[in-house]
Amino acid sequence: MTRPLSFAVPLCLIAALASAADPDPTDIVRKNFMVGKPRDSKGAITMTLISKDGAKRVRATSSISKRLANGVDQERLIRFLEPADVKGTATLLIEHSDGDDDIWIYLPALRKVRRLVANNKKDSFVGTEFSYGDIIGHRVDDWTYAYVGADTVDGASTHVIEATPKSPAVATTSGYGKRKMWIRADNFVAVKGDYWDTDGSPVKSFSAHDVREIDPVEHKFQAFHLEMKNLQTGHATQIDVGKLDVGLGLGDEQFTERYLEKDS
């Protein structure tokens, strides 16, 4: 009777040690969620929409952001400057840790600000392959995380983490049944990602390059080239960050519905 017991104890110890050796995936994702949120920022961003046959449409935008008083949530306004068919279109995204995020879009042709609902977060962000949820960020506590292992991406060590929605509602609003992220071990920037739809089919792949420290004081980082590919349609969107300034002291009045209607 004692031999099976003496054999079982080492197995339990081995399992415990193996589990303790893995980093906490939720902690890694929380750090990733915050690493790109400086106190405030202003930048010029180019979005390139690439069709299945390689045709390109280029959109120029300006973007401002500000971290809210709770130190976690962020508000961001993105205004389209050109070409003419999207000029004046603007979006305002405001995170709320304790409730639904706010998403507004201003359509100059209608001279109207439209508020989007939670279910719109899975929709295309102004015709790109990024969804509104991809742009505003997926709330950490809405997902369950598993540490898959370590990998190297573009010469950088990364943590590989799988995320699954905690509820059917999260899957529905995000449009994703699973996400897999490659997060750099040194600065916690996500540099690669795979996405599955709610039916379990691969739907998107993400990559990020040219990672720079944008705020040496708070150690905030930003990838200056990002790409999202739609595996089901063959379309892709590239985002290139131009000049980016941080710590400008932006006021809250610039992140309002009224400000969406301004030309610049």
Summary of the structure (lengths in Angstrom):
residues: 264
radius of gyration: 20.5
end to end distance: 79.8
largest distance: 81.4
contacts: 773
relative contact order: 0.17
helix: 22%
strand: 46%
